[in-house]
Amino acid sequence: MGEGEDKKSAKVVRLPKKRRRSSRCPICGKPATEEGWPFCSTRCANVDLGRWLDGGYRIPTEEAPEEGSPPPPDEE
């Protein structure tokens, strides 16, 4: 706010919710729910989380691991 403007005169304008382009669950393809977006259920959200934690979404590199870091998980 600029000088001389009263804080009480500021008006908060809420923007309308944008319609999400991706309305399909990335795990199973079912329609996504508002509560669990972008997933259709807690199960699919947990499957995705498990993939992240297991390193399923990691990007392979040619770099050598730093000293003292844990070894990478075995390739399947």
N, C-alpha and C positions, 0 to 999 in steps of 0.2 A: 504494500500500500504506500502511496505517496504521502508526503507531509501534508498535514491539514485534513486528511481523510479520517472520518470517524470509523472505528472498527465496527460499530453497530450498524452502519449503513451497508456493509459488505453483505452480499447475498450469495448463498450457496446454491448452485444449480446442479442438480443431479443429471448425469448423462444417461440416456436410455441404454439398457443392456444391449450389447451387440449380439446378434445372432451368430452363434459359432458355426464356422464353415464345416468343420469336421463333426458330423453327428453320429459317426460310427465308432464303436469301441476298437482300439488298435489291437486288442488281443483276440477277440472272437468275432468281431464284425457286426455284433448286434447294435441296435440303437443305443447311444449313450444317454445317461440320465443327467438331469440338472444337478442332483446332489453329488454324484460321483464323477462328473465330467473330468476327463474325456473317456472314462470307462463306463461300462453298463452295470457293474456290480462291484462289491468289495472283493469278491473272488478274483476278478480280472485285475483290479488294482494291486492285489497281493501277488499275483503271478508276475506282474510287471516289476514290482519291488524286488521280488526274488531274482529276477533276471539282472537287475542292477547290482544287487548285492553279490551275486555269483560271478559278476564280470562279463555277463552276456552281451552288454552293450559297449564293451571297451573297444578302443581303436588300436589295432596292432601297430607296433612301431619297430624300427630297426635299431633303436637306441638301446644301449646296454643299461641294465638297472643300476641305480646308485648303490654304493657300498652301504651296507647296513639295512637295506630295504628287504622286505620279505620276498621270497621267490614268487614269480607269477604262477597262477593256477595252471595245472596241466591242460594242454590242448586236447580236445576230444575229437 
